[in-house]
Amino acid sequence: MIIIPARIGSSRFPNKVLADIAGVPMVIRTAMRVSNIDKVAIATDSKEVMDMASSYNITAVMTSSRHQSGTDRIFEAAQKLELDEDEIIINVQGDEPFIESEVVEAIYSLTKKNRENSEIIMNSAYKIITNPEADDPNIVKVVTSKDKIALCFSRAKIPYPRDHHFDAYKGHLGIYGFSMKSLKKFCTLELSPLESIEKLEQLRTLYYGYKIAMVEVHTQSFGIDTIEDLERAMRYHKL
């Protein structure tokens, strides 16, 4: 199942999940983009989002406003939906209205492959980005092992190119794959110091010694963090 966390509050872009994209609210357009892959539900803390989802015949689940991360929010929704522990759950952010279905399918396949590996409790993806793009703290960078296991995530530019120019940074996509069992494991872990500093929930997994498997994808999509991001995306997609 694909669950889309849709928190109504956002300091940088208030009510962004309801931002209009060619006549369709952002979170609804995101749901529509991935509806051909699996069942979709929106996990929200907003009655307005609940009502909006209902008007488009999309399942929505009301969740607490106190969650520390989108993953904690989708776990509450998954519990309320009574999903089996072997169910594959993909967390697609509500600010990814242009995400390609091929990207989500790649993470779905990786999650299915690792479902029985108790060391890997998250699965995600990255794309290759340029040196200038890596300067943007809104684009999270990831460093991986030769087996594409995440070693570190940061808003800072990693790795740091000490001796020469480097132009093959890995930009993390904030889409995660779990089994219901591994999702429960993640959400029993306490908030970690690194997660609190960087505001990156995936750092909770690494802090407690678990692994995140990664897959490289090719995508033109990006998360909408600011109004400027939305304007840029609209120009790119000619909407």
One Martini backbone bead per residue (centre of mass of N, CA, C, O) as a GRO file, in nm:
protein
  239
    1MET     BB    1   0.099   0.034   0.018
    2ILE     BB    2   0.020   0.379  -0.023
    3ILE     BB    3   0.142   0.642   0.191
    4ILE     BB    4   0.044   0.988   0.253
    5PRO     BB    5   0.181   1.242   0.410
    6ALA     BB    6  -0.031   1.533   0.545
    7ARG     BB    7   0.082   1.807   0.667
    8ILE     BB    8  -0.038   2.129   0.715
    9GLY     BB    9   0.217   2.219   0.838
   10SER     BB   10   0.445   2.498   0.727
   11SER     BB   11   0.696   2.726   0.750
   12ARG     BB   12   0.777   2.772   0.436
   13PHE     BB   13   0.474   2.639   0.331
   14PRO     BB   14   0.174   2.700   0.379
   15ASN     BB   15  -0.041   2.458   0.283
   16LYS     BB   16   0.106   2.293   0.047
   17VAL     BB   17  -0.080   2.032   0.002
   18LEU     BB   18  -0.307   2.256  -0.122
   19ALA     BB   19  -0.178   2.342  -0.360
   20ASP     BB   20  -0.218   2.458  -0.675
   21ILE     BB   21  -0.232   2.221  -0.966
   22ALA     BB   22  -0.412   2.267  -1.218
   23GLY     BB   23  -0.677   2.236  -1.007
   24VAL     BB   24  -0.497   2.053  -0.805
   25PRO     BB   25  -0.408   1.935  -0.527
   26MET     BB   26  -0.109   1.823  -0.442
   27VAL     BB   27  -0.187   1.556  -0.285
   28ILE     BB   28  -0.377   1.454  -0.507
   29ARG     BB   29  -0.172   1.444  -0.737
   30THR     BB   30   0.010   1.242  -0.600
   31ALA     BB   31  -0.197   1.012  -0.579
   32MET     BB   32  -0.249   0.991  -0.886
   33ARG     BB   33   0.048   0.912  -0.974
   34VAL     BB   34   0.026   0.618  -0.784
   35SER     BB   35  -0.254   0.454  -0.834
   36ASN     BB   36  -0.130   0.221  -1.038
   37ILE     BB   37   0.037   0.047  -0.818
   38ASP     BB   38  -0.156   0.098  -0.560
   39LYS     BB   39  -0.288   0.151  -0.291
   40VAL     BB   40  -0.432   0.457  -0.147
   41ALA     BB   41  -0.331   0.681   0.126
   42ILE     BB   42  -0.407   0.944   0.352
   43ALA     BB   43  -0.210   1.107   0.608
   44THR     BB   44  -0.363   1.321   0.853
   45ASP     BB   45  -0.436   1.646   1.052
   46SER     BB   46  -0.678   1.728   0.841
   47LYS     BB   47  -0.999   1.801   0.754
   48GLU     BB   48  -0.950   1.929   0.480
   49VAL     BB   49  -0.806   1.684   0.359
   50MET     BB   50  -1.025   1.481   0.405
   51ASP     BB   51  -1.238   1.625   0.228
   52MET     BB   52  -1.073   1.631  -0.030
   53ALA     BB   53  -1.038   1.328  -0.065
   54SER     BB   54  -1.339   1.257  -0.076
   55SER     BB   55  -1.396   1.428  -0.343
   56TYR     BB   56  -1.179   1.204  -0.490
   57ASN     BB   57  -1.196   0.910  -0.375
   58ILE     BB   58  -0.985   0.911  -0.128
   59THR     BB   59  -0.820   0.770   0.108
   60ALA     BB   60  -0.842   0.870   0.461
   61VAL     BB   61  -0.646   0.945   0.765
   62MET     BB   62  -0.664   1.029   1.087
   63THR     BB   63  -0.408   1.203   1.269
   64SER     BB   64  -0.181   1.313   1.457
   65SER     BB   65  -0.013   1.631   1.544
   66ARG     BB   66   0.258   1.493   1.709
   67HIS     BB   67   0.439   1.407   1.496
   68GLN     BB   68   0.788   1.384   1.398
   69SER     BB   69   0.699   1.217   1.135
   70GLY     BB   70   0.583   1.071   0.850
   71THR     BB   71   0.628   0.777   0.946
   72ASP     BB   72   0.466   0.794   1.204
   73ARG     BB   73   0.202   0.861   1.057
   74ILE     BB   74   0.176   0.602   0.875
   75PHE     BB   75   0.158   0.403   1.110
   76GLU     BB   76  -0.111   0.489   1.218
   77ALA     BB   77  -0.263   0.434   0.956
   78ALA     BB   78  -0.187   0.131   0.930
   79GLN     BB   79  -0.330   0.046   1.189
   80LYS     BB   80  -0.616   0.147   1.107
   81LEU     BB   81  -0.601  -0.046   0.841
   82GLU     BB   82  -0.495  -0.333   0.919
   83LEU     BB   83  -0.214  -0.428   0.839
   84ASP     BB   84  -0.007  -0.652   0.754
   85GLU     BB   85   0.326  -0.741   0.828
   86ASP     BB   86   0.385  -0.802   0.501
   87GLU     BB   87   0.319  -0.539   0.408
   88ILE     BB   88   0.376  -0.306   0.165
   89ILE     BB   89   0.513   0.022   0.237
   90ILE     BB   90   0.478   0.345   0.085
   91ASN     BB   91   0.642   0.655   0.130
   92VAL     BB   92   0.484   0.937  -0.005
   93GLN     BB   93   0.515   1.248  -0.048
   94GLY     BB   94   0.294   1.528  -0.070
   95ASP     BB   95   0.546   1.694  -0.241
   96GLU     BB   96   0.518   1.474  -0.515
   97PRO     BB   97   0.344   1.552  -0.800
   98PHE     BB   98   0.592   1.437  -1.020
   99ILE     BB   99   0.623   1.151  -0.973
  100GLU     BB  100   0.739   0.862  -1.090
  101SER     BB  101   0.636   0.538  -1.110
  102GLU     BB  102   0.921   0.406  -1.146
  103VAL     BB  103   1.032   0.490  -0.871
  104VAL     BB  104   0.828   0.345  -0.688
  105GLU     BB  105   0.874   0.062  -0.810
  106ALA     BB  106   1.174   0.037  -0.725
  107ILE     BB  107   1.114   0.046  -0.419
  108TYR     BB  108   0.920  -0.188  -0.408
  109SER     BB  109   1.120  -0.407  -0.506
  110LEU     BB  110   1.331  -0.366  -0.283
  111THR     BB  111   1.142  -0.427  -0.045
  112LYS     BB  112   1.069  -0.713  -0.128
  113LYS     BB  113   1.362  -0.825  -0.124
  114ASN     BB  114   1.401  -0.716   0.203
  115ARG     BB  115   1.170  -0.828   0.393
  116GLU     BB  116   1.362  -1.064   0.550
  117ASN     BB  117   1.559  -0.835   0.643
  118SER     BB  118   1.629  -0.726   0.967
  119GLU     BB  119   1.848  -0.496   0.903
  120ILE     BB  120   1.638  -0.387   0.695
  121ILE     BB  121   1.398  -0.106   0.746
  122MET     BB  122   1.482   0.051   0.479
  123ASN     BB  123   1.383   0.202   0.159
  124SER     BB  124   1.544   0.374  -0.118
  125ALA     BB  125   1.653   0.678  -0.305
  126TYR     BB  126   1.859   0.803  -0.582
  127LYS     BB  127   2.022   1.080  -0.743
  128ILE     BB  128   2.212   1.243  -0.963
  129ILE     BB  129   2.407   1.531  -0.881
  130THR     BB  130   2.534   1.833  -0.876
  131ASN     BB  131   2.733   2.051  -0.728
  132PRO     BB  132   2.531   2.291  -0.708
  133GLU     BB  133   2.293   2.122  -0.596
  134ALA     BB  134   2.450   2.033  -0.327
  135ASP     BB  135   2.421   2.324  -0.186
  136ASP     BB  136   2.133   2.245  -0.119
  137PRO     BB  137   1.966   2.181   0.184
  138ASN     BB  138   1.696   2.058   0.049
  139ILE     BB  139   1.910   1.858  -0.058
  140VAL     BB  140   1.972   1.543   0.014
  141LYS     BB  141   2.252   1.362   0.108
  142VAL     BB  142   2.420   1.051   0.002
  143VAL     BB  143   2.608   0.774   0.128
  144THR     BB  144   2.747   0.473  -0.009
  145SER     BB  145   2.798   0.164  -0.063
  146LYS     BB  146   2.869  -0.085  -0.289
  147ASP     BB  147   2.566  -0.206  -0.197
  148LYS     BB  148   2.368   0.035  -0.141
  149ILE     BB  149   2.429   0.137   0.151
  150ALA     BB  150   2.371   0.356   0.383
  151LEU     BB  151   2.594   0.580   0.566
  152CYS     BB  152   2.484   0.884   0.496
  153PHE     BB  153   2.312   1.188   0.590
  154SER     BB  154   2.275   1.529   0.444
  155ARG     BB  155   2.255   1.878   0.394
  156ALA     BB  156   2.525   1.861   0.343
  157LYS     BB  157   2.821   1.827   0.165
  158ILE     BB  158   2.833   1.489   0.056
  159PRO     BB  159   3.118   1.459  -0.008
  160TYR     BB  160   3.416   1.618   0.053
  161PRO     BB  161   3.621   1.791  -0.190
  162ARG     BB  162   3.940   1.836  -0.117
  163ASP     BB  163   4.126   1.782  -0.406
  164HIS     BB  164   3.861   1.791  -0.596
  165HIS     BB  165   3.636   1.775  -0.823
  166PHE     BB  166   3.277   1.707  -0.778
  167ASP     BB  167   2.985   1.553  -0.988
  168ALA     BB  168   2.839   1.285  -0.800
  169TYR     BB  169   2.598   1.327  -0.633
  170LYS     BB  170   2.356   1.207  -0.390
  171GLY     BB  171   2.014   1.244  -0.416
  172HIS     BB  172   1.763   1.226  -0.201
  173LEU     BB  173   1.462   1.051  -0.177
  174GLY     BB  174   1.155   1.090   0.016
  175ILE     BB  175   1.127   0.760  -0.020
  176TYR     BB  176   0.968   0.476   0.147
  177GLY     BB  177   1.030   0.130   0.236
  178PHE     BB  178   0.815  -0.120   0.388
  179SER     BB  179   0.722  -0.316   0.621
  180MET     BB  180   0.514  -0.343   0.873
  181LYS     BB  181   0.732  -0.454   1.061
  182SER     BB  182   0.955  -0.232   1.008
  183LEU     BB  183   0.780   0.010   1.077
  184LYS     BB  184   0.741  -0.063   1.371
  185LYS     BB  185   1.037  -0.059   1.447
  186PHE     BB  186   1.095   0.235   1.384
  187CYS     BB  187   0.855   0.347   1.583
  188THR     BB  188   1.013   0.235   1.852
  189LEU     BB  189   1.215   0.442   1.810
  190GLU     BB  190   1.384   0.690   1.920
  191LEU     BB  191   1.466   0.990   1.898
  192SER     BB  192   1.740   1.131   1.746
  193PRO     BB  193   1.991   1.357   1.745
  194LEU     BB  194   2.041   1.374   1.437
  195GLU     BB  195   1.748   1.414   1.355
  196SER     BB  196   1.709   1.684   1.513
  197ILE     BB  197   1.930   1.849   1.365
  198GLU     BB  198   1.847   1.777   1.046
  199LYS     BB  199   1.559   1.674   0.990
  200LEU     BB  200   1.608   1.338   0.958
  201GLU     BB  201   1.457   1.033   0.989
  202GLN     BB  202   1.675   0.828   0.873
  203LEU     BB  203   1.885   0.868   1.113
  204ARG     BB  204   1.751   0.675   1.312
  205THR     BB  205   1.835   0.411   1.184
  206LEU     BB  206   2.148   0.449   1.198
  207TYR     BB  207   2.180   0.510   1.503
  208TYR     BB  208   2.061   0.198   1.571
  209GLY     BB  209   2.203  -0.003   1.338
  210TYR     BB  210   2.052   0.013   1.085
  211LYS     BB  211   1.934  -0.027   0.748
  212ILE     BB  212   1.962   0.131   0.413
  213ALA     BB  213   1.835   0.077   0.110
  214MET     BB  214   1.942   0.147  -0.227
  215VAL     BB  215   1.838   0.321  -0.535
  216GLU     BB  216   1.889   0.407  -0.856
  217VAL     BB  217   1.749   0.693  -1.023
  218HIS     BB  218   1.543   0.854  -1.275
  219THR     BB  219   1.465   1.207  -1.232
  220GLN     BB  220   1.263   1.524  -1.241
  221SER     BB  221   1.184   1.524  -0.963
  222PHE     BB  222   1.066   1.722  -0.671
  223GLY     BB  223   1.039   1.865  -0.386
  224ILE     BB  224   0.809   2.090  -0.226
  225ASP     BB  225   0.930   2.359  -0.014
  226THR     BB  226   0.852   2.604  -0.201
  227ILE     BB  227   0.720   2.837  -0.402
  228GLU     BB  228   0.958   2.828  -0.602
  229ASP     BB  229   0.940   2.527  -0.660
  230LEU     BB  230   0.657   2.532  -0.782
  231GLU     BB  231   0.718   2.728  -1.014
  232ARG     BB  232   0.938   2.551  -1.144
  233ALA     BB  233   0.763   2.298  -1.192
  234MET     BB  234   0.548   2.435  -1.369
  235ARG     BB  235   0.741   2.515  -1.593
  236TYR     BB  236   0.852   2.235  -1.665
  237HIS     BB  237   0.540   2.112  -1.703
  238LYS     BB  238   0.350   2.325  -1.828
  239LEU     BB  239   0.109   2.449  -1.601
   0.00000   0.00000   0.00000
